[in-house]
Amino acid sequence: MSPEQAETIALQALGWLIGNDELRDTFMGATGTSVDDLRNRAGEPAFQSSVLSFLTMDDNWVMAFCDSENLKYDQPLMAQYALPGAQMVHWT
């Protein structure tokens, strides 16, 4: 996956997250993110990675997001790894 594709998925995830009142508030509380951060940092790879990291903490969130965006369920995690500065973890 290219960094550009990863950024697109991250921005889609951010939009989906913002549209979900309960989950948005959970994300903001867990990360200390403010409303201004949601607007001002959306283009930063580190912030995009944090959105994807949060999303991939729960399979139900991943499935709901991917179903709404017609993505395969592995795409958010792959996007997180493809963002600049991210590294894929190899468990073997």
N, C-alpha and C positions, 0 to 999 in steps of 0.2 A: 504494500500500500504506500502510495506517495504521501509526503508531508501535506500536500494540498488536499488530498482526499481525506486525510486524517483531520485536518482543520475543518473541513466541511462537516464531517460527522460530529466533531466536538461542538461546533456551533449549532448543529441540529439538536444535539443533546442539551445544550444550554437553553435553547428555545423551548424544548419539551419540558425541561426542569422548571423553568420560569412559569410555564403554563399550569403547573401542578402546584397549587397553593401549599398543600401540606408538605410535599417533598422539597419544594423550594425553601420553605422555612426550616426544614430539617438540615438541608445543605448549608444554609446560611448560618445556622446555629453551630453546626459541627465544624465549619471551616472558619468562622469569624468573618465571613464575607458580608459586605454591606451592599445595599442597593446600588450605590455608586460604583462599587467594584464590579457588579454584574454588567454595568454599562461600559465602564472605562477599561476593564481588563479583559474583555471578551476576546480581543485579538492576540493576547499573549499566550504563547505555547504552554507556559507553566500553569496558567490559569485553566486553559483548555484541558490540560492533563488532569488537573484537580477535579474538574467536572466529570471527566470520564472515569477517574479513579473512584469517585463517589458513586457514580451510576453502577459501576461493575461490582459494587459491594453486595448487591442483592439481585439474584437471578430474576425475580419477578419484575424489578425495575428495568433490567436489560430487555426482557421479553416484551414488556409494555412499550418501551421506547422503540425497539426494533420493529415491532408489529406496526406501530404508528408511522414509521418512516420507511417501511418495506425493506429493511436491512436484515442480513443474516445475523444470528445471535452472537457470532464471534467478532463482528465488526467493531463494536465499541472498544474492546480490549486491544484488538489489532491497531486501531486508530491511536489509542493511548501510547502504544509502543512505537508508532511511526512518527509521533510528534518530535520535533527537534529537542534534543536533550534527554529523551527517554531511552531506556534500555530494556530489552526483553529479558525477563528472568528465565533462566534455564534450570529446571529442577533436577536434571539428570547429570 
